[in-house]
Amino acid sequence: MIYITGDTHGSFKRFTKSKFGGQLTEKDAVIVCGDFGLLWADDKEYQYWREFFETRDYTVLWVAGNHENYNMLYEFPVEKWNGGKVRKIVGDKCIHLERGQVFNIEGDTFFTFGGAQSHDIQGGILDTTDPSYDMLRHEAIKKGLPYRVLNDSWWKQELPTEEEMQEGLDNLAKVGNKVDYVISHCTSTETQHRIEEHYTKTKLTSYLYSYDILTEYFNKIEMQLDFKHWFFGHYHDNISLDSSHTLIYEKILPIDIFKY
């Protein structure tokens, strides 16, 4: 069985036996829609969770979000797995699904494309090698503005390259622009607008999400792609926008319930 869940941000309690993880077997896989957070710093916590996933019966598959240490991720070699490119972080137990790939998993086809633009950077993206780093950091803290630090809590690879986007288009063309599922972190510009409309109607407040090269790329993908369901995280909520678009966060759902 394949399950789907949202951002974990390095907190993996939902996978423990006392939570949902106790129901999973070696025949199961869980797909995380970005901001997995295992790769953040090479420290004791990282080693602990590596060992944790190594001893699980099931497999964790994930696309990258914007809150991932891409420098650490790219230290792992690219391999072929189930028709697409992956990086095996913990053997066959924890596998990163590369951008722009089409996988065949348990008879279903998946198009994967991780990444997103960080939105918690109003205080700037600071560089520790910049002589004004301390001053800029102090100003951000004083104003209560969130900030990120280059190659410490923010990485430029959060958004894709032109080559990665073209590879995605090429791989979709090879399968006739038809897959069962799309797995991403953020979503298309148009779908973001629909999330904004949902919040305006249900929460009596307005949310505005900026568009970027990736959300616009997803617009292009969606116009030409025949798919059953698109899953994404990033926006920290659980919303079924319609019969083919689901924003997922803490829930872990069997993908079979979205087949029909």
N, C-alpha and C positions, 0 to 999 in steps of 0.2 A: 504494500500500500504506500502511496505517496501522499505526504501531508504538506501543507503550506503554512508559513507563519511570517511575521514581520520583524522589524528591527529588534535586535537583542542588545546592542551596544555593550558587548562584553559581559552581560549579566545572563547566565545560562541556567537559572533556576527552573525555567519551564521544561528543561530537558532532564531534570533529576527524577529519580524513581518515585519520589514522593509527589511529584507533579505528573505531567502527561508522559514524560519519558518512561515511566514504569510500564506503560501499555505497549511500548514499541518492541519489535523483534528484529532479527537479522534480515527479515524480508521487507522491512520498512525503510523509507527515506523521508527526511524532512528538508524542504527547500526554504531557505531564509531569503526574504526579499531585500537584502542590503543592510548596511550598518550592522554587520555581524559582530565586529569588534574584537575578535580573537587576536588579530594582528594589530597591536597598538604599540607595545613596548616589549622588548626582550627581557622580561623580569620573571620573578617567581610565580606571579599570578598567571602569566602566559604559559609557563611550564606546567603548572597545575592543571590548567584547562586542556592543554595538549594531552596530558595523560588521561584526563577525564574522557575525552572523546575517543581516545585510543581503546578504551575499555567498554565503549558502548556496543550494543548489539546491532544497532541501526546505523545508517549513514546520514550525515548532514551535508547537504549541498547548498551553496550560497553564491549569490552575485554580490559584488562590492557595492557599498554605498558611498557617501561622501565622507563619512567618519570611519575611515580605514587607513592604516599605515601602508600606503602603496609601495613605499621603498622596501618594506619587509616582504610584502606580497610578491614583488617582482624578483626576489631572491630565489623563489621556488621555480624550478624549470617548467616549461610548458610541455604537456603531454596530450596524447589523444585518448579520448574516453567516450564511448557511446556516440561516436560520430562527430564530436566537437573537441575544442581545445579546453584543457583544464589545468589547474595547478593543484597537486595533491598536498594539502597542508599537513594532514595526519594520515598518511597512507590512503587506504580506501575508505576511511571513516569520516574524513572531513575534506571536502573537495570544493575548490573554487571554480565556478563556471565562468569562463572568459566572455568578454563582450563580443556580440555579433555572431554567436554560435547557434547551431541547430543540433539538438540532442534527441536521440531516441531512447526513452526511458520507459520500460514496462509497456511498450507498444504505443506510447503517445509521443508526439513531437513537441519540443520546447525550444522557443527562441529566447535567448538570454542576453541581456544588455544592462550591466550595472553602471553605477555612477550617478551623481547628482551635483548640483551647485549648492554649496553651503549657504545657509541663510542666517546663521548665527555669527556674523562677522561685522556687525555694525561698528565695532571698535577697531576694525582693521585686521589685516593679516600681517603680523609683525615678524621681523627677521632679527634673530639674536645677534647677527653680525653687523647690524645697522647701529651706528654710534648713538642714534636717538631712540634705541629700543626701550630703555628704561623710562624715558620721558613719555613715550607714546603709550607704553603699558600703564603707567601711572595715570595718564589722562583718561584712558579707557575705563580703568577701575573707578576713578573719581566720578565719571559720568554714568557709571553703571551700565556700560555698553559691553556686550560679549565680544571677545576677540579670539583669534587663533594665532598660533605660532608656526611659521613655516618649518616643515619637516619635523615638527614635534606634535602638533595637533591639527595641522592642515597640510594637504599635499595637492600639488597642482594637477595630478593625474585624476582628480575626482571627476573631471570632465573628459570626454573621449577625444582622441585625435581624429583627423580626417580619415586616416587609414583604417582605424577601427570602425568608423561609421560606414565606410565603403565596403569593408569586409562583411559587415552585417547585411548590407543590401545584396551583395554578391551571393552570400550563403542562402538568403531567402529566395533569390531568383533560382537557385539550383533546385529548390523544392517547390517551385511553381508558386511562390508567395502564399503558401498555405501551411499552417502549423496548428496544433491543437491549443497550445498555451504560450503566452508571453510572460516572462518573468523579468521584472525590472525593479529599480529602486524608486526613482521618480517616475512621472508619467508624462503624457503629451500636454502641450499647452492647452488644447481644447478640453481635455479631461480635468486639468487644474481649474479651468473656469467653472466646470460643473461642481467641483468640490467647493469652490467659493460660493456658488449658488446654494448648495446644500447647507453650508454653515449659516448663510444669511437667513435662510428659511427656518432652520431648526434651533439655532443658538442665539438668534437676535443680535448678531454681531457680524462684522465683515472681515474676511480674510483675503489678503491679496498675495498671490504667488507670482514672482517674476518669471518671465520666460527666458530661455537661454538656448544655446546650440543643441542641447540634448532634448529638451522638451519640444523644440521645433522639429528635430529629427524624428521624434516619435510621432509627431503629426504626420509627417511624410510616410512613415512606416504604416500607420493605421489606415491611411487612405488607400493603400495598395495591398494590404495583407488580409487574407481570409483566416480568421482564428476563432476559437470557441470562447476563450476567456483570457483576460489580461489581469495579472496580479502585480501589485506594487506596494511598497511601504512608504517610508520617508516622511509622511505627513502625520504620523502618530495618531491614528484613529482606525476604527473598524467600520467601514461603510461599503455596502453593496450599492454601487451607483446605478447599476442596471443588470441585466442578465449576462453581461459579458465583461464587466469591469468591477474589480474588487480591490479596495484599499484595506490592507490588513496590518495589524499591529501585534497585540499580545496573543490573540487567538491562534490555535493550531487546528486547522481544519483539513479533513480528508479531501483530496482533490476530486475524488469521484463524484462528490455531490454537485460539482459544477459541470459535469459532462453533458447533461441534457437540459 
